[in-house]
């Protein structure tokens, strides 16, 4: 009888660079636009991209241009020896379309709108995961994990247990090139008010928490496995998963002082057999949109109730009338129009498509 219920497994995070040559004048054009836009940023359309990008008022590390969209973070303009383009895929985008499709969409668009000459995408980070139920890790399990000794010289293996408040939330093994995280995914989703992952889970028991085993592989580790391009890494994700699940493993305590000689726990054996696929659902987008709307409604109720507390009104309709009058007076004093504010914020949200909305983004858009 199975000890764990495997809900889904696949790719969660992708970072890659694109070698080649930027479209002539693109960096200068975006730099001038950013200067004119100032701290508020600006909305930019590149090629046939239907979403648009938010042009950030600052760069990212060695890249002077930073653009954000619902699908990706796009950094442009680094000089030799660094590649001119760096891309980070957002997890909801990967899981709305499937990883191969999400990569192909971005790769094709880069060749059409950003790069005059483009080479194969080079992978710099790939995160693999498996979500499951049945086994609920506890803090004392930490001492039962073993690391493959032959790899300790290559990749560090510090280990750490984590708490969220008083609740045990998981483990972290490794640092830098290879990292394994085992954590309470349900707890993380609740803390972030983010539940779109439920659309890709199959056979979930809503009464039980979902946990995740996740491996992060960075450039140096991927190159050690002979993986240079993103295409190679994606094709090899099953092998990377099997390596990771052997690099660190849960053991049943035995009499031998050498932990690596203990028998592997059956739970770990089942997790190791997970097949890394490309889980996706078109409903991911709607779940993210609904979550964003719920956050905005909660914020709206908070402000409306506070305004009611400052007045003699305790009826929502009456408070809204008061708020409307006060807002109109404020806008008139500033020489602004509510319609114009809505249009400007609609443009900014268009660049996110209500797809990757976070509390920070809501605050940014609301300003």
ZAMARGU-4260 file (C-alpha; in steps of 0.2 Angstrom, whole numbers, plus 5000, padded with zeros to 4 digits):
<rodrens>
0) 5000/5000/5000 | 5007/5017/4995 | 5013/5028/5010 | 5012/5044/5000 | 5000/5052/4987
5) 5010/5060/4973 | 4999/5075/4968 | 5010/5082/4954 | 5028/5085/4949 | 5038/5096/4937
10) 5048/5112/4934 | 5044/5127/4945 | 5058/5139/4942 | 5068/5143/4926 | 5082/5156/4925
15) 5091/5157/4908 | 5102/5169/4898 | 5101/5173/4879 | 5117/5175/4869 | 5116/5186/4854
20) 5115/5204/4849 | 5101/5216/4855 | 5090/5224/4842 | 5098/5240/4836 | 5093/5255/4847
25) 5083/5245/4859 | 5093/5248/4874 | 5095/5267/4871 | 5076/5268/4867 | 5071/5260/4884
30) 5084/5270/4894 | 5077/5286/4887 | 5059/5280/4891 | 5064/5276/4908 | 5072/5293/4911
35) 5056/5302/4905 | 5044/5290/4916 | 5054/5293/4932 | 5050/5283/4948 | 5033/5278/4942
40) 5040/5267/4928 | 5031/5265/4911 | 5021/5253/4901 | 5031/5246/4886 | 5025/5235/4871
45) 5039/5225/4863 | 5035/5217/4846 | 5019/5207/4846 | 5019/5204/4865 | 5000/5206/4869
50) 5003/5210/4888 | 5016/5224/4888 | 5029/5226/4901 | 5031/5237/4916 | 5048/5246/4914
55) 5056/5247/4931 | 5064/5263/4936 | 5081/5254/4940 | 5091/5240/4933 | 5095/5222/4940
60) 5113/5218/4945 | 5123/5221/4929 | 5108/5224/4918 | 5103/5242/4916 | 5085/5238/4909
65) 5073/5228/4920 | 5056/5224/4912 | 5042/5214/4921 | 5027/5205/4913 | 5014/5192/4919
70) 5025/5179/4911 | 5043/5184/4914 | 5056/5195/4922 | 5067/5202/4907 | 5084/5210/4910
75) 5093/5218/4895 | 5109/5227/4891 | 5123/5219/4900 | 5140/5221/4892 | 5153/5208/4888
80) 5157/5195/4895 | 5139/5194/4901 | 5125/5189/4889 | 5114/5204/4884 | 5097/5196/4890
85) 5093/5187/4906 | 5075/5179/4908 | 5066/5172/4923 | 5050/5163/4920 | 5036/5165/4933
90) 5029/5149/4940 | 5010/5153/4936 | 5015/5156/4918 | 5024/5139/4917 | 5009/5130/4925
95) 4996/5139/4914 | 5004/5133/4898 | 5016/5119/4903 | 5035/5121/4904 | 5040/5117/4886
100) 5026/5128/4879 | 5031/5142/4891 | 5049/5141/4886 | 5045/5140/4867 | 5033/5155/4868
105) 5047/5166/4876 | 5061/5160/4865 | 5051/5164/4849 | 5046/5181/4855 | 5064/5185/4860
110) 5070/5181/4842 | 5056/5192/4835 | 5056/5208/4846 | 5072/5209/4857 | 5087/5200/4849
115) 5093/5203/4831 | 5105/5188/4833 | 5100/5174/4845 | 5108/5158/4851 | 5101/5144/4861
120) 5095/5149/4879 | 5108/5145/4892 | 5101/5138/4908 | 5108/5146/4925 | 5095/5139/4937
125) 5082/5125/4936 | 5070/5120/4951 | 5061/5103/4951 | 5048/5098/4963 | 5036/5085/4969
130) 5020/5089/4979 | 5013/5075/4990 | 5002/5070/5004 | 5003/5056/5017 | 5020/5058/5025
135) 5021/5073/5036 | 5039/5077/5041 | 5043/5082/5059 | 5058/5091/5066 | 5066/5075/5073
140) 5067/5068/5055 | 5082/5080/5052 | 5094/5068/5059 | 5088/5053/5048 | 5094/5061/5032
145) 5110/5056/5023 | 5120/5064/5010 | 5130/5055/4997 | 5148/5057/5003 | 5156/5057/4986
150) 5147/5073/4982 | 5151/5082/4999 | 5168/5089/4991 | 5158/5097/4977 | 5142/5104/4985
155) 5141/5109/5003 | 5127/5101/5013 | 5123/5111/5028 | 5106/5106/5035 | 5093/5117/5044
160) 5075/5115/5051 | 5063/5129/5049 | 5048/5135/5060 | 5034/5147/5055 | 5028/5154/5071
165) 5027/5138/5082 | 5023/5127/5067 | 5037/5116/5060 | 5038/5121/5041 | 5052/5111/5034
170) 5070/5108/5030 | 5084/5115/5019 | 5099/5105/5014 | 5114/5112/5004 | 5119/5129/4999
175) 5122/5137/4982 | 5124/5125/4968 | 5112/5112/4974 | 5099/5115/4987 | 5085/5103/4993
180) 5070/5110/5002 | 5056/5100/5010 | 5042/5111/5016 | 5024/5113/5020 | 5017/5119/5004
185) 5000/5122/5011 | 5007/5133/5025 | 5017/5143/5012 | 5002/5146/5001 | 4991/5152/5015
190) 5005/5164/5021 | 5006/5171/5003 | 4987/5170/5000 | 4991/5161/4984 | 4981/5145/4980
195) 4982/5143/4961 | 4993/5127/4964 | 4977/5118/4968 | 4972/5118/4950 | 4987/5106/4945
200) 4985/5094/4960 | 4977/5077/4956 | 4969/5067/4970 | 4972/5079/4984 | 4963/5076/5001
205) 4957/5094/5006 | 4958/5089/5024 | 4977/5085/5024 | 4992/5097/5021 | 5002/5096/5005
210) 5021/5095/5007 | 5034/5098/4993 | 5051/5091/4990 | 5061/5103/4979 | 5078/5104/4971
215) 5087/5119/4965 | 5101/5117/4953 | 5112/5132/4948 | 5123/5134/4934 | 5139/5126/4941
220) 5130/5110/4946 | 5121/5109/4929 | 5137/5111/4920 | 5145/5097/4930 | 5131/5086/4923
225) 5136/5092/4905 | 5120/5103/4904 | 5123/5120/4896 | 5107/5124/4887 | 5089/5126/4894
230) 5084/5113/4881 | 5096/5100/4888 | 5092/5103/4906 | 5073/5101/4902 | 5076/5085/4893
235) 5087/5079/4908 | 5075/5084/4922 | 5071/5066/4926 | 5089/5062/4928 | 5092/5077/4939
240) 5078/5072/4950 | 5084/5055/4952 | 5102/5062/4956 | 5095/5074/4969 | 5084/5061/4978
245) 5100/5050/4979 | 5111/5065/4984 | 5100/5067/4999 | 5089/5053/5006 | 5079/5049/5021
250) 5085/5033/5030 | 5077/5022/5043 | 5089/5022/5059 | 5099/5007/5061 | 5113/5000/5072
255) 5127/5005/5060 | 5136/5022/5065 | 5137/5026/5046 | 5120/5034/5042 | 5122/5031/5023
260) 5122/5012/5027 | 5104/5013/5034 | 5090/5007/5024 | 5081/5020/5013 | 5064/5024/5020
265) 5050/5018/5009 | 5043/5035/5009 | 5058/5042/5001 | 5059/5027/4988 | 5041/5032/4983
270) 5045/5050/4981 | 5061/5046/4971 | 5050/5037/4958 | 5040/5053/4954 | 5039/5056/4936
275) 5044/5074/4932 | 5031/5080/4919 | 5024/5096/4913 | 5008/5099/4924 | 4997/5114/4918
280) 4980/5120/4919 | 4971/5135/4910 | 4962/5138/4926 | 4978/5144/4935 | 4976/5162/4927
285) 4958/5163/4934 | 4964/5158/4951 | 4977/5171/4952 | 4965/5184/4946 | 4952/5179/4959
290) 4965/5180/4973 | 4970/5197/4967 | 4952/5203/4967 | 4949/5196/4985 | 4965/5205/4991
295) 4959/5222/4984 | 4941/5219/4991 | 4948/5216/5008 | 4959/5232/5007 | 4944/5242/5001
300) 4933/5236/5016 | 4947/5240/5028 | 4948/5258/5021 | 4929/5260/5020 | 4927/5254/5038
305) 4940/5266/5044 | 4932/5280/5035 | 4916/5275/5043 | 4924/5275/5060 | 4930/5293/5058
310) 4912/5299/5054 | 4895/5295/5061 | 4891/5282/5047 | 4890/5263/5049 | 4881/5259/5034
315) 4891/5254/5019 | 4881/5263/5006 | 4882/5279/5016 | 4901/5277/5019 | 4903/5275/5000
320) 4893/5291/4996 | 4904/5300/5009 | 4920/5292/5001 | 4914/5297/4984 | 4912/5315/4989
325) 4928/5316/4998 | 4938/5308/4984 | 4930/5320/4971 | 4935/5335/4981 | 4952/5329/4983
330) 4954/5325/4965 | 4948/5342/4960 | 4960/5351/4972 | 4974/5341/4963 | 4967/5345/4946
335) 4965/5326/4942 | 4951/5315/4936 | 4946/5298/4942 | 4944/5292/4924 | 4962/5296/4920
340) 4968/5287/4936 | 4958/5271/4931 | 4965/5271/4914 | 4983/5273/4920 | 4981/5259/4932
345) 4972/5248/4919 | 4987/5250/4908 | 4999/5245/4922 | 4988/5229/4927 | 4987/5225/4908
350) 5006/5222/4909 | 5003/5209/4923 | 4986/5203/4916 | 4981/5200/4934 | 4992/5184/4933
355) 5006/5187/4945 | 4998/5199/4958 | 5007/5200/4974 | 5003/5212/4989 | 5019/5222/4984
360) 5012/5224/4966 | 4995/5229/4972 | 5003/5243/4982 | 5014/5248/4968 | 4999/5249/4956
365) 4989/5258/4969 | 5001/5272/4970
</rodrens>
